[in-house]
């Protein structure tokens, strides 16, 4: 089986777009690319269309998935992308990974211009890690993170907050990241995919306002004004100096500042992680060697980027209810 990519694009500066609704500026300047079957991401590289995307205002490109580093020939892809760093068309090329392949790829990625990575890691308990990942080998991931640090890559740990699973590791994860020099971001679990019933989703949902309150029992939290165009809100822990992020799609909708779109390997451009609407870019890509049709399709898609998602968890009259559920899995479009 071959593995494909998803591109998370931060794209299109506002002046290039159609006029947005009053009070709501449509802007995307980061693109995320996801893993899947081979297709769109590679086609864009082979056709030189990353030049077009960068020309439309994309400044940051994040490769995500799934696990992008298991794709055959992945370094060829990064080599093709790195030329846009060298030309100045892209400001940043980065990666979200589960860490399993970092021991092999950290140094080559750093040599190609990658400066920081996100590693998804919900637990430091080896048994729980095996259970939640279904493939195990926490030491392999930790060795990969060490290799990334030794290669000069800044590492941010992303941990999904799961009630009944890693509640007891809040301070373990925080202290470990402080000792290793990693930033840490906590993420609320989102209602994506069809393989979990509403009651189980609600049982796992740990609101980050509660997590933050627990952190505040031990640390002094200093709110930061830092904004990256992404969903996280940041604090600094006065006692350790480390930065902690909170991504709160449920308890505090962050959509007003989102500047990200996601391009799947099959050519689907999703304007919002929490909506099903997407633009199929395969037709304009295949129909013409000219840039104009693809250019127009991307502009039209960004112009209809929604104001927000509709995720909601609630318990009413003893009944579990999840609204705004997305049938596709996170691995289809990347996080």
C-alpha positions in Angstrom: 0.0 0.0 0.0 1.3 3.4 -0.9 0.7 6.3 1.4 -0.4 9.8 0.3 -0.2 13.2 1.9 -2.5 16.0 2.9 -1.4 19.6 2.6 -2.6 22.0 5.2 -2.3 25.3 3.4 -2.3 28.7 5.0 -3.4 30.5 1.9 -4.6 33.5 0.0 -4.2 37.0 1.3 -7.5 38.8 1.7 -6.9 41.5 -1.1 -6.8 38.7 -3.7 -10.3 37.4 -2.8 -13.8 38.4 -3.5 -15.3 40.8 -1.0 -16.3 38.9 2.2 -19.5 39.4 4.2 -19.5 42.6 6.2 -17.5 42.1 9.4 -16.0 38.8 8.3 -12.7 38.9 6.5 -11.9 35.8 4.5 -8.2 35.0 4.6 -6.2 31.9 4.5 -2.5 31.9 4.6 -1.7 28.4 5.8 -2.4 25.2 4.0 -2.4 21.7 5.5 -1.9 18.6 3.5 -3.1 15.2 4.5 -2.1 11.6 4.0 -4.3 9.3 1.9 -4.1 7.6 -1.4 -1.5 9.1 -3.9 -2.9 12.0 -5.8 -3.4 15.7 -5.5 -0.5 16.7 -3.4 2.0 15.0 -5.6 0.3 16.1 -8.8 0.6 19.7 -7.7 4.3 19.2 -7.1 4.8 17.5 -10.4 2.9 20.1 -12.3 4.7 23.0 -10.7 1.4 24.2 -9.2 2.9 24.9 -5.8 4.3 28.0 -7.5 0.7 29.0 -8.2 -0.5 28.3 -4.7 2.3 30.4 -3.2 1.6 33.1 -5.7 -2.0 33.3 -4.4 -0.7 34.1 -0.9 0.0 30.8 0.8 2.9 31.4 3.2 3.0 28.3 5.3 2.7 24.6 4.3 2.1 21.9 6.9 2.3 18.2 5.9 0.0 16.1 8.1 -2.1 13.0 8.0 -2.3 10.1 9.0 1.4 9.7 9.2 3.1 11.4 6.3 6.6 10.0 7.0 5.6 6.5 6.1 4.9 7.5 2.5 7.5 6.1 0.0 9.6 8.9 -1.4 8.5 11.4 1.2 11.9 13.2 1.1 11.5 13.8 -2.6 8.3 15.7 -1.8 10.0 17.8 0.8 12.9 18.5 -1.6 10.4 19.8 -4.1 8.7 22.0 -1.5 12.0 23.3 0.0 12.8 25.2 -3.2 9.9 27.5 -2.3 11.5 28.2 1.0 14.8 29.1 -0.8 12.9 31.4 -3.2 11.1 33.1 -0.4 7.7 32.1 -1.8 7.0 30.1 1.4 7.9 31.4 4.9 7.6 28.0 6.5 7.4 24.3 5.7 6.5 22.1 8.7 5.1 18.8 9.7 2.7 17.0 12.1 3.8 13.5 12.9 3.2 10.7 15.3 7.0 10.6 15.8 7.5 6.9 14.8 9.8 7.7 11.9 11.6 10.8 13.2 14.8 8.9 14.2 15.2 8.3 10.4 14.0 11.5 9.0 14.6 14.3 11.5 18.1 15.2 10.2 17.2 15.2 6.5 14.1 17.3 7.2 16.1 19.8 9.0 18.6 20.0 6.1 15.7 20.7 3.8 14.5 23.7 5.8 12.0 22.3 8.2 12.5 24.2 11.5 9.7 23.0 13.7 7.4 20.0 14.0 4.3 19.0 15.9 4.3 15.5 17.5 0.9 13.9 18.5 1.4 12.3 21.9 -1.5 11.8 24.3 0.3 9.7 26.9 3.7 8.9 28.3 2.5 5.6 29.7 3.7 2.7 27.4 0.7 0.5 28.0 -1.8 3.2 27.4 0.2 4.4 24.3 -0.1 0.8 22.9 -3.8 0.8 23.6 -4.7 4.1 22.0 -2.4 3.8 19.0 -2.9 0.1 18.3 0.7 -0.2 17.2 2.6 0.6 20.4 6.3 1.3 20.8 6.4 4.5 22.8 10.2 4.2 23.2 10.5 4.5 19.4 8.5 7.8 19.4 10.6 9.2 22.3 13.8 8.3 20.5 12.4 10.1 17.4 11.6 13.2 19.4 15.2 13.1 20.8 16.5 12.8 17.3 14.4 15.8 16.2 15.8 17.9 19.1 19.4 16.9 18.2 18.8 17.9 14.6 17.8 21.4 15.8 14.1 21.1 15.2 11.7 22.8 17.6 9.2 20.3 18.9 5.7 21.0 20.0 3.7 18.2 21.6 0.0 18.0 20.8 -2.0 16.0 23.4 -5.8 15.4 23.0 -7.4 15.8 26.4 -9.4 12.5 27.1 -11.4 12.1 30.2 -10.7 8.8 31.9 -7.6 8.2 29.8 -4.9 10.9 30.4 -6.5 13.1 33.1 -4.0 11.6 35.5 -1.1 12.6 33.3 -1.8 16.4 33.1 1.2 17.3 35.3 3.3 14.3 34.0 3.1 15.6 30.4 3.6 19.2 31.5 6.6 18.5 33.6 8.2 16.2 30.9 7.7 18.9 28.3 9.3 21.5 30.6 12.3 19.2 31.2 12.8 18.4 27.5 12.2 22.0 26.3 9.1 21.3 24.3 6.0 23.5 24.0 2.8 21.7 24.8 -0.7 22.1 23.3 -3.8 20.5 24.7 -6.7 19.8 22.3 -10.4 19.0 23.0 -11.6 15.8 21.3 -13.7 16.6 18.3 -16.8 14.7 16.9 -15.2 13.3 13.8 -15.7 9.8 12.3 -18.6 7.4 12.6 -17.0 4.6 14.7 -17.9 6.0 18.1 -21.4 6.5 19.6 -22.4 9.8 21.2 -22.3 8.5 24.8 -18.7 7.3 24.4 -17.7 10.7 22.8 -19.3 12.5 25.7 -17.6 10.2 28.2 -14.2 11.1 26.7 -14.8 14.8 26.4 -12.6 16.8 28.9 -13.4 20.5 28.6 -10.1 22.4 28.5 -11.6 25.0 30.9 -11.5 22.3 33.5 -8.0 21.2 32.5 -6.8 24.8 32.7 -8.3 25.2 36.1 -6.4 22.2 37.3 -3.1 23.7 35.9 -3.9 26.9 37.7 -3.9 25.0 41.0 -0.2 24.4 40.7 1.1 27.1 38.3 0.6 30.8 37.7 -0.8 31.1 34.2 0.0 34.3 32.3 -2.2 34.8 29.2 -0.2 35.6 26.0 -1.4 37.8 23.2 0.4 35.6 20.7 -1.6 34.7 17.7 -0.4 32.4 14.9 -3.5 32.4 12.7 -4.3 29.0 14.1 -6.8 27.8 16.7 -4.6 27.8 19.8 -4.7 30.3 22.7 -1.5 30.4 24.8 -0.4 30.9 28.3 3.0 30.9 29.9 3.6 29.1 33.2 5.4 31.6 35.4 7.2 28.9 37.4 8.8 27.1 34.4 8.6 29.6 31.6 7.1 27.1 29.2 4.3 27.9 26.8 1.1 25.9 26.9 -1.6 26.1 24.2 -5.3 25.3 24.3 -7.3 24.3 21.2 -10.9 24.5 22.2 -13.3 23.8 19.4 -16.1 23.0 21.9 -15.7 25.3 24.9 -14.4 28.4 23.0 -14.9 28.5 19.2 -11.7 29.9 17.7 -13.1 30.2 14.1 -12.9 34.0 13.8 -9.2 33.9 13.6 -8.7 30.8 11.5 -6.7 31.3 8.4 -6.2 27.6 7.4 -7.5 25.4 4.7 -6.7 21.7 4.1 -5.9 20.0 0.8 -6.2 16.2 0.6 -4.2 13.9 -1.5 -7.2 13.4 -3.7 -7.6 17.0 -4.6 -10.3 18.1 -2.1 -9.8 21.5 -0.6 -11.6 21.7 2.8 -12.1 25.3 4.0 -13.1 24.2 7.5 -12.1 21.1 9.5 -15.5 21.1 11.1 -17.7 21.4 7.9 -18.3 19.0 5.0 -18.1 21.6 2.3 -15.1 21.3 0.0 -13.9 22.2 -3.5 -12.7 19.5 -5.8 -9.6 20.9 -7.5 -8.9 17.8 -9.6 -11.1 18.9 -12.5 -9.4 22.3 -13.1 -6.0 20.8 -12.5 -6.5 18.1 -15.1 -8.5 20.1 -17.6 -5.9 22.7 -18.4 -2.2 23.3 -18.4 -3.1 27.0 -17.7 -3.1 28.4 -14.2 -6.3 30.4 -14.5 -8.9 27.6 -13.9 -7.2 26.3 -10.9 -6.5 29.8 -9.7 -10.2 30.7 -10.0 -11.3 27.5 -8.2 -9.1 28.2 -5.3 -10.2 31.8 -5.0 -13.9 30.7 -5.1 -13.3 28.1 -2.4 -11.6 30.5 0.0 -14.3 33.1 -0.6 -16.9 30.7 0.9 -14.8 29.7 3.9 -17.4 29.5 6.6 -17.6 31.6 9.8 -17.3 28.5 11.9 -18.1 24.9 12.7 -21.1 23.5 14.5 -19.5 21.1 17.0 -21.4 20.7 20.2 -21.5 18.2 23.0 -24.3 18.2 25.5 -26.4 16.0 27.8 -30.1 16.8 27.8 -32.6 15.0 29.9 -30.1 12.2 30.5 -29.6 11.7 26.7 -26.1 12.0 25.1 -26.2 14.3 22.1 -23.4 15.3 19.7 -24.2 17.8 17.0 -22.0 19.1 14.2 -20.6 15.6 13.8 -18.3 15.1 10.8 -18.4 11.6 9.2 -14.9 11.7 7.8 -12.0 10.8 10.1 -9.4 13.3 11.2 -6.8 11.3 9.2 -8.6 12.2 6.0 -7.9 15.9 6.3 -5.3 16.1 9.0 -5.5 18.0 12.3 
